[in-house]
Amino acid sequence: MIQIILFNLFLVLNLLNLGANCQQNYSGSQSQRCDIDNHESVTGPSPAILYTCNGQKRFCQSYLIFKTQPFFDSIRTISKLTLASPEELARLNNVEKTKSFPLNKEVIVPVNCSCGADQYYYQANATVILNENDTYSTIANDVFQGLSACTSLVRANSHEEHALQGGMELKVPLRCACPTRNQTRNGTKYLLTYPISSGDDIEKIGERFNVTLKNLLFANGISEHNPTIFFKTTILIPLSTQPLSSQTTVHNKSYDDHKTPFSSFPSKETKSKKKFYAIFGITAGCSLLVLCVVIVAAVWVYKSKRSSSSSPKGLLLLPTRTTTMSPEDLRVEIASFERGLQRFGIEEIRKATENFSSENQIVGSIYHGVFGKGHITLAVKKTKRDVSREVNILKKLNHFNLIKLEGICKNREFSYLVFEYMENGSLREWLSKNDQEKDWSWNTRIQIALDIAHGLNYLHSFTKPAYVHKNIKSSNILLNRDKRAKIANFGLAGPATDQVNIPSRRSSSHSDFPRTTTAHVVGTRGYVAPEYLANGISTPKIDVYAFGVVVLELLSGKNAVIGKENGRQVLLSKTIVEIMEGDDEANKLDMFIDHGLKEDHRYVEFAIRVAKLSVACLNPEPETRPTMGDLTLKCEESSHSRMRSFINVYSSLEGRVSNIRKRFSFCTNDEDKWWFAREMKEFLEEFEEEIKVCVETC
């Protein structure tokens, strides 16, 4: 009995000692999710939210690394963003308070780290003013570069994501931690929160801050056998002294380069061969270049001789292609041409928008204005964000169903994007209008779906490189005066990428250190595809998924995230998929159909067809989802089926009119004619109703 008690006591003491030695755990890609709560973390606080409050102290001095970006590149702007002391910020970075930094420069930020009100997590407090179209995800991952977590933003603020608007102030809990008892014993005085960027090498990060790779991995609970690190997440660097400005660096890659994978840990064997491969590569490259020059010169001389013998002197002949282009290749070629953009002056924009008056405000920081002698109405988007990537994409796009960028203006810290004006606002606004203001017809909604499909199909199949929008939702679909749809807001768009298989190396201890593709998850809850949420892999199929959600919004008129009687929020897509996969789908689906679509007595048939199309887009396996090319054909078939319905109705009415004419010829007295007139009146009323339905829907 005594032996059992001693054994149990030994286990308890070991568990207590383990708790004392426990460091923080790396969050992985979970920190980029927005839907984690304490109910999902039944085993304790989740590292995906913030770092666990398990240090020796409840509050301490801590540090962050912030990489400069447009509009946050000086002591003043970074201090304002992080609420850090400008004097201390300048001292740590060994600069004057008026100093501005180059882009992608690492800046040391001092923060006061403490356990939050819930006593579960450490955090440093900051605030941010939202721009239009900001989401919790973009604030956490773009503005703060992973120094905050999406879920922690949701927990700290009372606003639902769909209710976020430009000008709102959000509380931002920053990721920080205090050293544990075990770390303090080993000489650690401070923990530095470091955001992982594309091109980062964790071993070199440790070398810069005088921390061994083993200690760095241990401090973050990362296995030496599987050190998977994700882009836009953070690691903690244990320091025995305050961080020094000499330990920081300027990154070569752009801060928003999402495609670059996390650097591997180079082996000694690789390092020893690097010089040989470099010399070999340079030699081979130069030889190949010389060979190409010789071949090109020979061909040019040969063609010149042929041209001079067959062409009149003094006539300059342009080179012609010897191969023919398919129509699809030609469309890709045309799509690669860039449009010239007009440069607007700030005074011109102020005059057009009446100095950004509230009467000219469309929503948030977007205004309409009248430009030039032609009195053309355009939309102006005012932002502090870096718009270079969005502009570079938009000026290459030429399609009716994609919003057209007319020009740009840059004035001080603000950028102004000038777009074509869309009279009917966003699809979300249109679906939210009352019955009298909204066109309820099936035909209008099918046409809107078809417009979106055409726009996405162009992005995915007829641009080079293919682009993924990444933020398809009803509020980013705009409608012109004829209710034709155009896709807008390309702030998150980027080239389509596939997962990269990266070889691993073997360390001196023969442990595997695989390199992994980094992940940066952006988007809005209710529209984000599961594989993108899990792995951050950006393919056109994530736009297909979001398109399926928008189609359900067109069918139901509801938001992508809906509330239930118990106050819980559920996804519209999940609800409809469960209905379509269960029994009695027609009756259950009927409760979700926008009542304005029920005027057509065949609405259930049409609704089931549309819902099945949407469910195909929402398949959890991306490879089984249709392409936008497939969906374009399906939407066109739906539109044509409406026309066939009109023809069927017309044929039916034509047959009934023929029968009435025959019956009238048999009317021989006034009583027969009276009954015939009554029947004719009923028929005409029914005829009028049928025509009305057909006109509205066809």
C-alpha positions as CSV (number, residue, x, y, z in Angstrom):
1,M,0.0,0.0,0.0
2,I,2.8,2.4,0.9
3,Q,4.5,1.5,-2.4
4,I,1.4,2.5,-4.3
5,I,1.1,5.8,-2.4
6,L,4.8,6.6,-3.1
7,F,4.4,5.7,-6.7
8,N,1.4,8.0,-7.1
9,L,3.3,10.8,-5.3
10,F,6.2,10.3,-7.7
11,L,3.8,10.7,-10.7
12,V,2.2,13.8,-9.2
13,L,5.6,15.4,-8.6
14,N,6.7,14.6,-12.1
15,L,3.6,16.1,-13.5
16,L,4.1,19.3,-11.4
17,N,7.7,19.5,-12.6
18,L,6.6,19.0,-16.2
19,G,4.2,21.9,-15.8
20,A,6.9,24.1,-14.4
21,N,9.2,23.3,-17.3
22,C,6.4,23.6,-20.0
23,Q,7.1,26.3,-22.6
24,Q,4.6,27.9,-25.1
25,N,3.2,25.8,-27.9
26,Y,3.4,26.9,-31.5
27,S,0.0,27.7,-32.9
28,G,0.4,26.4,-36.4
29,S,-2.1,27.6,-39.1
30,Q,-4.9,27.4,-36.5
31,S,-4.0,31.0,-35.5
32,Q,-5.4,32.2,-38.8
33,R,-8.9,30.8,-38.1
34,C,-11.6,33.1,-36.9
35,D,-13.9,30.5,-35.3
36,I,-12.0,29.0,-32.4
37,D,-13.5,29.3,-29.0
38,N,-12.9,27.9,-25.5
39,H,-15.4,25.2,-26.2
40,E,-13.1,23.8,-28.8
41,S,-10.2,24.0,-26.4
42,V,-11.5,21.5,-23.8
43,T,-8.0,20.5,-22.8
44,G,-7.1,24.1,-21.9
45,P,-6.2,27.4,-23.5
46,S,-5.6,27.2,-27.2
47,P,-2.2,28.5,-28.6
48,A,-4.2,29.5,-31.7
49,I,-5.8,32.4,-29.7
50,L,-2.8,33.9,-27.8
51,Y,0.1,32.6,-25.8
52,T,-0.9,30.8,-22.5
53,C,-0.5,32.7,-19.3
54,N,1.9,30.1,-17.7
55,G,5.0,32.3,-17.0
56,Q,6.6,33.0,-13.7
57,K,5.2,36.5,-13.7
58,R,1.7,37.7,-14.5
59,F,3.1,40.8,-16.3
60,C,6.5,41.7,-17.7
61,Q,8.4,43.7,-20.3
62,S,8.2,42.0,-23.7
63,Y,9.2,42.8,-27.3
64,L,7.8,42.3,-30.8
65,I,9.4,42.5,-34.2
66,F,7.3,44.5,-36.6
67,K,8.2,44.7,-40.3
68,T,7.6,48.1,-41.9
69,Q,5.0,48.4,-44.6
70,P,3.4,51.3,-46.5
71,F,1.9,53.8,-44.0
72,F,3.6,52.1,-41.0
73,D,7.3,52.9,-41.7
74,S,8.3,55.5,-39.1
75,I,8.7,55.8,-35.3
76,R,5.5,57.9,-35.2
77,T,3.2,55.6,-37.2
78,I,4.5,52.4,-35.6
79,S,4.2,53.9,-32.1
80,K,0.6,54.9,-32.9
81,L,-0.3,51.5,-34.2
82,T,1.2,49.5,-31.4
83,L,0.7,52.0,-28.5
84,A,4.5,51.7,-27.8
85,S,6.4,54.6,-26.3
86,P,8.0,56.6,-29.2
87,E,11.0,57.4,-27.0
88,E,11.6,53.8,-26.1
89,L,10.9,52.7,-29.7
90,A,13.6,55.2,-31.0
91,R,16.1,54.1,-28.3
92,L,15.8,50.4,-29.0
93,N,16.2,50.9,-32.7
94,N,19.0,53.4,-32.3
95,V,17.4,56.1,-34.4
96,E,15.9,59.6,-33.9
97,K,12.2,60.0,-33.1
98,T,11.6,61.6,-36.6
99,K,13.2,58.6,-38.3
100,S,11.5,56.8,-41.2
101,F,12.5,53.2,-42.1
102,P,12.9,51.4,-45.5
103,L,10.1,49.0,-46.3
104,N,10.4,45.5,-44.9
105,K,12.8,46.7,-42.1
106,E,12.5,44.8,-38.8
107,V,11.7,47.2,-36.0
108,I,11.9,46.3,-32.3
109,V,8.7,47.2,-30.5
110,P,8.6,47.3,-26.7
111,V,5.3,46.2,-25.1
112,N,3.8,45.7,-21.7
113,C,2.8,42.1,-21.6
114,S,0.3,40.9,-19.0
115,C,-2.3,38.2,-18.4
116,G,-5.7,39.3,-19.7
117,A,-9.0,39.6,-17.8
118,D,-9.7,35.9,-18.3
119,Q,-6.3,34.9,-16.9
120,Y,-5.9,32.4,-19.7
121,Y,-3.7,34.4,-22.1
122,Y,-0.9,36.9,-22.2
123,Q,-1.5,40.0,-24.4
124,A,-0.3,43.5,-25.1
125,N,-3.0,46.0,-26.0
126,A,-3.2,48.0,-29.2
127,T,-6.0,49.6,-31.3
128,V,-6.6,50.1,-35.0
129,I,-9.0,52.3,-37.0
130,L,-10.6,50.2,-39.8
131,N,-10.5,51.0,-43.5
132,E,-13.3,50.1,-45.7
133,N,-13.4,46.3,-46.5
134,D,-11.1,45.4,-43.5
135,T,-11.9,42.2,-41.8
136,Y,-10.7,40.5,-38.7
137,S,-8.5,38.3,-40.8
138,T,-6.9,41.2,-42.8
139,I,-6.2,43.1,-39.6
140,A,-4.6,40.1,-37.9
141,N,-2.6,38.9,-40.9
142,D,-1.9,41.9,-43.1
143,V,-1.7,45.0,-40.8
144,F,-0.3,43.2,-37.7
145,Q,1.5,40.4,-39.8
146,G,0.3,37.6,-37.5
147,L,1.2,39.5,-34.3
148,S,-2.4,39.2,-33.4
149,A,-4.7,36.2,-34.1
150,C,-8.0,36.4,-35.9
151,T,-9.9,34.6,-33.1
152,S,-8.4,36.9,-30.4
153,L,-9.8,39.9,-32.4
154,V,-13.2,38.3,-32.5
155,R,-13.1,37.7,-28.7
156,A,-11.9,41.2,-27.9
157,N,-14.5,43.0,-29.9
158,S,-18.3,42.9,-29.9
159,H,-18.8,43.5,-33.6
160,E,-19.8,40.7,-36.0
161,E,-17.5,40.5,-38.9
162,H,-20.2,41.4,-41.5
163,A,-20.9,44.6,-39.4
164,L,-17.4,45.9,-39.6
165,Q,-17.2,49.3,-41.3
166,G,-14.6,51.9,-42.2
167,G,-13.8,54.3,-39.3
168,M,-14.5,51.8,-36.5
169,E,-11.9,51.4,-33.8
170,L,-11.0,47.8,-32.8
171,K,-9.1,46.5,-29.8
172,V,-6.1,44.4,-30.9
173,P,-4.6,41.9,-28.5
174,L,-1.0,41.4,-29.5
175,R,0.8,38.1,-29.0
176,C,3.4,38.2,-26.2
177,A,4.5,36.1,-23.3
178,C,6.6,36.2,-20.1
179,P,9.4,33.6,-19.4
180,T,8.5,30.5,-17.5
181,R,10.2,29.4,-14.3
182,N,12.4,27.0,-16.3
183,Q,13.4,29.6,-18.8
184,T,14.2,32.1,-16.1
185,R,16.5,29.5,-14.4
186,N,18.3,29.1,-17.7
187,G,19.0,32.8,-18.0
188,T,16.1,34.0,-20.2
189,K,14.9,37.5,-19.2
190,Y,12.7,38.5,-22.2
191,L,10.7,36.8,-24.9
192,L,10.6,38.4,-28.3
193,T,7.6,37.7,-30.6
194,Y,8.8,37.2,-34.1
195,P,6.4,37.0,-37.1
196,I,7.4,34.5,-39.8
197,S,7.7,36.0,-43.2
198,S,8.3,34.5,-46.6
199,G,12.0,33.7,-47.0
200,D,12.7,33.4,-43.3
201,D,15.1,30.7,-42.2
202,I,14.5,29.7,-38.5
203,E,18.1,28.7,-38.0
204,K,19.4,32.0,-39.3
205,I,16.9,33.8,-37.1
206,G,18.3,32.0,-34.1
207,E,21.9,32.9,-35.1
208,R,21.0,36.6,-35.4
209,F,19.6,36.6,-31.9
210,N,22.3,34.3,-30.4
211,V,19.8,31.5,-29.7
212,T,20.6,27.9,-30.6
213,L,18.1,26.1,-32.9
214,K,17.4,23.5,-30.2
215,N,16.5,26.2,-27.7
216,L,14.4,28.1,-30.3
217,L,12.4,25.0,-31.2
218,F,12.0,24.0,-27.5
219,A,10.8,27.5,-26.5
220,N,7.9,27.1,-29.0
221,G,7.1,23.4,-28.4
222,I,8.1,22.5,-32.0
223,S,9.3,19.0,-32.6
224,E,12.8,18.7,-34.1
225,H,11.5,15.8,-36.3
226,N,8.6,17.9,-37.8
227,P,9.3,21.6,-37.5
228,T,6.3,22.8,-39.6
229,I,6.1,26.6,-39.6
230,F,3.5,28.7,-41.4
231,F,3.6,32.1,-42.9
232,K,2.0,35.0,-40.9
233,T,2.4,33.1,-37.6
234,T,4.7,33.9,-34.7
235,I,7.5,32.2,-32.8
236,L,9.0,33.3,-29.4
237,I,12.7,34.0,-29.2
238,P,14.2,33.6,-25.6
239,L,16.7,36.4,-24.9
240,S,19.1,37.0,-22.0
241,T,19.3,40.7,-22.8
242,Q,17.2,43.3,-24.5
243,P,17.2,42.9,-28.3
244,L,19.6,45.0,-30.2
245,S,19.0,47.0,-33.4
246,S,22.1,45.3,-34.9
247,Q,20.3,42.0,-34.7
248,T,17.5,43.2,-37.0
249,T,17.6,43.1,-40.8
250,V,15.8,44.4,-43.9
251,H,14.0,41.7,-45.8
252,N,14.5,41.4,-49.6
253,K,11.1,40.0,-50.3
254,S,8.0,42.2,-50.4
255,Y,6.0,42.0,-47.1
256,D,3.0,40.7,-49.0
257,D,4.7,38.0,-51.0
258,H,2.5,35.1,-50.2
259,K,4.0,32.6,-52.6
260,T,7.5,32.2,-51.2
261,P,7.8,29.0,-49.1
262,F,9.5,28.9,-45.7
263,S,13.2,28.4,-46.1
264,S,14.7,25.0,-45.2
265,F,17.6,24.5,-42.8
266,P,20.6,24.1,-45.1
267,S,22.7,21.1,-44.3
268,K,26.5,21.1,-44.1
269,E,26.7,19.0,-47.2
270,T,24.5,21.5,-49.1
271,K,26.7,24.4,-47.9
272,S,29.9,22.7,-49.0
273,K,28.5,22.2,-52.5
274,K,27.1,25.6,-52.9
275,K,30.3,27.2,-54.3
276,F,30.7,24.3,-56.8
277,Y,27.1,24.6,-58.0
278,A,27.4,28.4,-58.3
279,I,30.6,28.2,-60.5
280,F,29.1,25.4,-62.6
281,G,25.8,27.3,-63.0
282,I,27.5,30.5,-64.0
283,T,29.7,28.7,-66.5
284,A,26.8,26.8,-68.0
285,G,24.6,29.8,-68.1
286,C,27.2,31.9,-69.9
287,S,27.9,29.1,-72.5
288,L,24.2,28.8,-73.1
289,L,23.8,32.6,-73.5
290,V,26.6,32.7,-76.1
291,L,25.1,29.8,-78.0
292,C,21.7,31.5,-78.1
293,V,23.2,34.8,-79.3
294,V,25.0,32.9,-82.1
295,I,21.9,31.1,-83.2
296,V,19.7,34.3,-83.1
297,A,22.4,36.2,-85.1
298,A,22.6,33.4,-87.7
299,V,18.8,33.3,-88.1
300,W,18.6,37.1,-88.3
301,V,21.3,37.2,-91.0
302,Y,19.6,34.5,-92.9
303,K,16.2,36.2,-92.8
304,S,17.7,39.5,-93.6
305,K,19.2,38.1,-96.8
306,R,15.8,36.5,-97.8
307,S,14.0,39.7,-97.0
308,S,16.4,41.9,-99.0
309,S,16.0,39.6,-102.1
310,S,12.2,39.6,-102.0
311,S,11.2,43.0,-100.6
312,P,11.4,46.4,-102.2
313,K,14.3,48.5,-100.9
314,G,13.5,50.9,-98.1
315,L,10.4,49.0,-97.0
316,L,10.6,47.9,-93.3
317,L,8.9,44.6,-92.8
318,L,7.6,43.7,-89.4
319,P,8.3,40.1,-88.2
320,T,5.3,37.8,-88.6
321,R,4.3,34.7,-86.6
322,T,4.8,31.4,-88.3
323,T,2.3,29.7,-86.0
324,T,-1.5,30.2,-85.7
325,M,-3.2,31.0,-82.5
326,S,-6.4,29.4,-81.2
327,P,-9.3,31.6,-80.2
328,E,-8.5,30.7,-76.5
329,D,-4.8,31.6,-76.9
330,L,-5.8,34.9,-78.5
331,R,-8.1,35.7,-75.6
332,V,-5.2,35.0,-73.2
333,E,-2.9,37.2,-75.3
334,I,-5.5,40.1,-75.3
335,A,-6.0,39.7,-71.5
336,S,-2.3,40.2,-70.9
337,F,-2.4,43.7,-72.4
338,E,-2.3,46.5,-69.7
339,R,-4.6,49.4,-69.8
340,G,-3.3,52.9,-69.3
341,L,-4.7,54.6,-66.2
342,Q,-5.6,58.2,-65.8
343,R,-3.7,60.2,-63.2
344,F,-6.1,62.3,-61.2
345,G,-5.1,65.3,-59.1
346,I,-6.2,65.6,-55.5
347,E,-8.0,68.9,-56.2
348,E,-9.9,67.3,-59.1
349,I,-11.0,64.5,-56.8
350,R,-12.0,66.9,-54.0
351,K,-14.0,69.0,-56.4
352,A,-15.8,66.0,-57.9
353,T,-16.7,64.6,-54.5
354,E,-17.5,68.0,-53.0
355,N,-14.6,67.6,-50.6
356,F,-15.7,64.1,-49.6
357,S,-19.0,65.3,-48.3
358,S,-21.4,63.0,-46.5
359,E,-24.0,63.5,-49.3
360,N,-21.5,62.0,-51.7
361,Q,-20.6,59.1,-49.4
362,I,-21.6,55.7,-50.8
363,V,-20.3,53.5,-47.9
364,G,-17.4,53.9,-45.5
365,S,-14.5,55.6,-47.4
366,I,-16.1,55.2,-50.8
367,Y,-17.6,58.3,-52.5
368,H,-19.2,59.2,-55.8
369,G,-18.2,62.3,-57.7
370,V,-18.9,64.0,-61.0
371,F,-15.7,64.4,-63.2
372,G,-14.8,66.5,-66.2
373,K,-16.8,68.5,-68.7
374,G,-18.7,65.3,-69.6
375,H,-20.1,65.2,-66.1
376,I,-19.2,61.5,-65.7
377,T,-20.1,60.0,-62.4
378,L,-17.3,57.8,-61.0
379,A,-16.6,56.2,-57.6
380,V,-13.6,57.1,-55.5
381,K,-12.1,54.8,-52.9
382,K,-9.9,56.5,-50.3
383,T,-7.4,54.3,-48.4
384,K,-4.2,54.4,-46.5
385,R,-3.3,50.8,-47.5
386,D,-0.7,49.9,-50.1
387,V,-2.7,49.6,-53.3
388,S,0.2,48.8,-55.7
389,R,-0.7,45.1,-56.0
390,E,-4.4,45.8,-56.5
391,V,-3.6,48.4,-59.2
392,N,-1.2,46.1,-61.0
393,I,-3.8,43.4,-61.2
394,L,-6.7,45.7,-62.2
395,K,-4.9,47.4,-65.0
396,K,-4.4,44.0,-66.7
397,L,-8.1,43.1,-66.5
398,N,-10.5,43.8,-69.4
399,H,-13.9,42.2,-68.9
400,F,-17.4,43.5,-68.6
401,N,-18.1,41.6,-65.4
402,L,-15.0,42.9,-63.5
403,I,-15.0,46.4,-62.1
404,K,-13.1,48.9,-64.2
405,L,-10.4,51.0,-62.6
406,E,-10.4,54.4,-64.4
407,G,-7.5,56.0,-62.6
408,I,-5.5,56.7,-59.5
409,C,-4.3,59.5,-57.3
410,K,-1.6,59.6,-54.6
411,N,-1.6,62.4,-52.0
412,R,0.6,62.2,-48.9
413,E,-0.4,59.0,-46.9
414,F,-3.6,58.4,-48.9
415,S,-4.2,56.6,-52.2
416,Y,-7.4,57.3,-54.2
417,L,-8.7,54.6,-56.6
418,V,-11.2,55.9,-59.2
419,F,-13.7,53.2,-60.5
420,E,-16.7,53.1,-62.7
421,Y,-19.8,54.0,-60.8
422,M,-22.3,51.2,-60.0
423,E,-25.8,52.7,-59.5
424,N,-27.4,49.9,-57.7
425,G,-24.7,49.4,-55.1
426,S,-23.6,45.9,-53.8
427,L,-25.6,42.7,-54.2
428,R,-25.8,42.4,-50.4
429,E,-27.5,45.9,-50.3
430,W,-29.8,44.9,-53.1
431,L,-30.8,41.7,-51.4
432,S,-31.5,43.6,-48.1
433,K,-33.9,46.0,-49.7
434,N,-37.6,45.9,-48.8
435,D,-40.1,44.3,-51.1
436,Q,-41.2,47.4,-53.0
437,E,-37.6,48.4,-54.0
438,K,-36.4,45.0,-55.1
439,D,-36.8,43.1,-58.4
440,W,-37.7,39.6,-57.3
441,S,-37.5,37.8,-60.6
442,W,-35.8,34.6,-61.2
443,N,-34.4,35.9,-64.4
444,T,-32.6,38.8,-62.7
445,R,-31.0,36.6,-60.2
446,I,-29.9,34.0,-62.7
447,Q,-28.4,36.8,-64.8
448,I,-26.5,38.0,-61.8
449,A,-25.1,34.5,-61.1
450,L,-24.2,34.2,-64.8
451,D,-22.3,37.6,-64.7
452,I,-20.3,36.5,-61.6
453,A,-19.5,33.2,-63.3
454,H,-18.3,34.9,-66.4
455,G,-16.1,37.3,-64.4
456,L,-14.5,34.5,-62.4
457,N,-14.1,32.3,-65.5
458,Y,-12.1,35.1,-67.1
459,L,-9.9,35.5,-64.0
460,H,-9.2,31.7,-63.8
461,S,-8.9,30.8,-67.5
462,F,-8.1,33.9,-69.6
463,T,-5.5,35.8,-67.6
464,K,-1.8,35.0,-67.5
465,P,-1.0,34.2,-64.8
466,A,-4.4,32.9,-63.6
467,Y,-5.7,35.0,-60.7
468,V,-7.7,34.0,-57.6
469,H,-10.0,36.7,-56.1
470,K,-9.9,35.2,-52.6
471,N,-12.7,37.5,-51.3
472,I,-15.9,36.7,-53.4
473,K,-18.9,37.7,-51.3
474,S,-22.2,39.5,-52.0
475,S,-20.8,42.8,-50.7
476,N,-18.0,42.6,-53.3
477,I,-20.5,42.1,-56.2
478,L,-21.7,45.5,-57.5
479,L,-24.7,46.1,-59.7
480,N,-25.1,48.8,-62.4
481,R,-28.3,50.5,-63.4
482,D,-29.4,47.4,-65.4
483,K,-28.6,45.1,-62.5
484,R,-25.7,43.6,-64.3
485,A,-23.1,42.3,-61.9
486,K,-19.4,43.2,-61.7
487,I,-16.8,41.7,-59.3
488,A,-15.0,44.3,-57.2
489,N,-12.5,44.7,-54.4
490,F,-9.3,43.0,-55.6
491,G,-7.3,43.9,-52.5
492,L,-6.8,40.3,-51.6
493,A,-6.4,38.9,-55.1
494,G,-3.3,37.2,-56.3
495,P,-1.9,34.6,-58.7
496,A,-3.2,31.0,-58.3
497,T,-0.7,28.8,-56.6
498,D,-0.4,25.1,-55.9
499,Q,1.2,23.4,-52.9
500,V,4.9,22.9,-53.4
501,N,6.6,19.6,-52.3
502,I,9.9,20.7,-50.8
503,P,12.7,18.3,-50.0
504,S,13.9,17.9,-46.4
505,R,17.5,17.7,-45.1
506,R,19.1,15.6,-42.4
507,S,20.7,17.4,-39.5
508,S,23.8,16.4,-37.7
509,S,21.6,14.4,-35.3
510,H,20.0,12.7,-38.3
511,S,16.6,14.3,-37.6
512,D,14.4,15.3,-40.5
513,F,13.7,19.0,-40.9
514,P,11.2,19.3,-43.8
515,R,10.5,22.6,-45.5
516,T,6.9,23.4,-45.9
517,T,4.9,25.8,-47.9
518,T,3.8,28.8,-45.8
519,A,0.1,29.7,-45.5
520,H,-1.6,33.0,-45.3
521,V,-5.4,32.8,-44.9
522,V,-7.6,35.7,-45.8
523,G,-11.3,36.1,-46.5
524,T,-14.6,36.4,-44.8
525,R,-16.3,33.9,-42.6
526,G,-19.0,31.9,-44.4
527,Y,-17.2,32.2,-47.8
528,V,-13.8,30.6,-47.1
529,A,-13.2,27.1,-48.5
530,P,-12.2,24.4,-46.0
531,E,-9.0,23.5,-47.7
532,Y,-7.9,27.1,-47.9
533,L,-8.7,27.6,-44.2
534,A,-6.7,24.5,-43.3
535,N,-3.7,24.8,-45.6
536,G,-3.7,28.2,-47.1
537,I,-3.4,26.8,-50.6
538,S,-4.8,29.3,-53.1
539,T,-6.4,27.8,-56.2
540,P,-9.4,28.8,-58.3
541,K,-11.5,26.3,-56.5
542,I,-11.7,28.6,-53.4
543,D,-13.5,31.1,-55.6
544,V,-15.8,28.4,-56.8
545,Y,-16.7,27.6,-53.2
546,A,-17.5,31.3,-52.4
547,F,-19.5,31.5,-55.6
548,G,-21.7,28.6,-54.3
549,V,-22.4,30.6,-51.2
550,V,-23.3,33.7,-53.2
551,V,-25.7,31.6,-55.3
552,L,-27.4,30.5,-52.0
553,E,-27.7,34.2,-51.0
554,L,-29.4,34.9,-54.3
555,L,-31.8,32.0,-53.7
556,S,-32.6,32.8,-50.1
557,G,-32.0,36.5,-49.7
558,K,-30.2,35.7,-46.5
559,N,-26.6,36.5,-45.3
560,A,-23.8,33.9,-45.5
561,V,-23.9,33.7,-41.7
562,I,-27.4,33.4,-40.2
563,G,-28.7,33.4,-36.7
564,K,-31.0,30.9,-35.0
565,E,-33.5,31.2,-32.2
566,N,-31.0,30.1,-29.6
567,G,-28.8,33.0,-30.5
568,R,-26.1,30.8,-32.2
569,Q,-24.8,31.6,-35.6
570,V,-24.6,29.0,-38.3
571,L,-23.4,29.1,-41.9
572,L,-26.0,29.4,-44.6
573,S,-24.0,27.0,-46.8
574,K,-23.9,24.3,-44.1
575,T,-27.6,24.5,-43.5
576,I,-28.5,24.2,-47.2
577,V,-26.1,21.3,-47.7
578,E,-27.7,19.4,-44.8
579,I,-31.1,20.0,-46.3
580,M,-30.1,18.8,-49.7
581,E,-28.4,15.7,-48.3
582,G,-31.4,14.8,-46.1
583,D,-35.0,13.7,-46.7
584,D,-37.9,15.9,-47.8
585,E,-35.6,18.4,-49.4
586,A,-38.4,20.2,-51.2
587,N,-40.4,21.2,-48.1
588,K,-37.3,22.0,-46.0
589,L,-35.8,24.1,-48.7
590,D,-39.0,26.0,-49.2
591,M,-38.4,27.7,-45.8
592,F,-35.2,29.2,-47.1
593,I,-36.4,30.4,-50.5
594,D,-36.8,34.2,-50.8
595,H,-40.6,34.7,-50.7
596,G,-40.5,37.0,-53.8
597,L,-39.4,34.0,-55.9
598,K,-42.5,32.0,-54.9
599,E,-44.8,33.9,-57.2
600,D,-44.0,31.4,-59.9
601,H,-45.9,28.2,-59.1
602,R,-42.8,26.2,-60.4
603,Y,-40.5,27.9,-57.9
604,V,-39.6,24.7,-56.0
605,E,-38.4,23.0,-59.2
606,F,-36.2,25.9,-60.0
607,A,-35.0,26.3,-56.4
608,I,-33.9,22.6,-56.2
609,R,-32.0,23.0,-59.4
610,V,-30.2,26.1,-58.2
611,A,-29.5,24.6,-54.8
612,K,-27.9,21.4,-56.4
613,L,-25.7,23.7,-58.4
614,S,-24.6,25.5,-55.3
615,V,-24.0,22.3,-53.3
616,A,-21.7,21.1,-56.1
617,C,-19.6,24.2,-55.5
618,L,-19.5,23.6,-51.8
619,N,-18.1,20.1,-52.0
620,P,-15.4,19.7,-49.3
621,E,-13.1,18.1,-51.8
622,P,-11.9,20.8,-54.1
623,E,-11.0,18.5,-57.0
624,T,-14.7,17.4,-57.3
625,R,-16.0,21.0,-57.5
626,P,-16.9,22.2,-61.0
627,T,-14.7,24.8,-62.7
628,M,-16.1,28.3,-63.4
629,G,-16.3,27.3,-67.1
630,D,-18.6,24.4,-66.2
631,L,-20.7,26.7,-64.0
632,T,-21.0,29.3,-66.7
633,L,-22.5,26.7,-69.0
634,K,-24.9,25.6,-66.2
635,C,-26.1,29.1,-65.5
636,E,-26.6,29.7,-69.2
637,E,-28.7,26.5,-69.3
638,S,-30.8,27.8,-66.4
639,S,-31.3,31.0,-68.3
640,H,-32.3,29.1,-71.4
641,S,-34.6,26.9,-69.4
642,R,-36.5,30.0,-68.3
643,M,-37.0,30.9,-72.0
644,R,-38.1,27.4,-72.8
645,S,-40.7,27.8,-70.0
646,F,-42.0,30.9,-71.7
647,I,-42.3,29.1,-75.0
648,N,-44.2,26.2,-73.3
649,V,-46.6,28.7,-71.6
650,Y,-47.1,30.4,-75.0
651,S,-47.8,27.1,-76.8
652,S,-50.3,26.1,-74.1
653,L,-52.1,29.4,-74.3
654,E,-52.1,29.3,-78.1
655,G,-53.7,25.8,-78.0
656,R,-56.4,26.9,-75.6
657,V,-57.3,30.0,-77.8
658,S,-57.7,27.7,-80.7
659,N,-60.1,25.5,-78.7
660,I,-62.1,28.6,-77.6
661,R,-62.5,29.7,-81.2
662,K,-63.9,26.3,-82.2
663,R,-66.3,26.3,-79.3
664,F,-67.6,29.9,-80.1
665,S,-68.6,28.7,-83.5
666,F,-71.1,26.3,-81.9
667,C,-72.8,29.0,-79.7
668,T,-76.3,29.3,-81.2
669,N,-78.2,31.3,-78.5
670,D,-77.7,34.2,-76.0
671,E,-77.3,31.8,-73.0
672,D,-74.5,29.9,-74.6
673,K,-72.8,33.2,-75.5
674,W,-73.2,34.5,-72.0
675,W,-71.5,31.4,-70.5
676,F,-68.8,31.6,-73.2
677,A,-68.2,35.3,-72.3
678,R,-67.8,34.4,-68.6
679,E,-65.3,31.6,-69.4
680,M,-63.5,33.9,-71.8
681,K,-63.1,36.5,-69.1
682,E,-61.6,34.0,-66.7
683,F,-59.3,32.8,-69.4
684,L,-58.1,36.3,-70.1
685,E,-57.4,37.0,-66.4
686,E,-55.4,33.8,-66.2
687,F,-53.7,34.6,-69.5
688,E,-52.7,38.1,-68.2
689,E,-51.2,36.5,-65.0
690,E,-49.3,33.9,-67.1
691,I,-47.8,36.6,-69.3
692,K,-46.9,38.8,-66.3
693,V,-45.0,35.9,-64.7
694,C,-43.2,35.1,-68.0
695,V,-42.3,38.8,-68.5
696,E,-40.8,39.0,-65.0
697,T,-39.0,35.7,-65.1
698,C,-38.0,35.3,-68.7
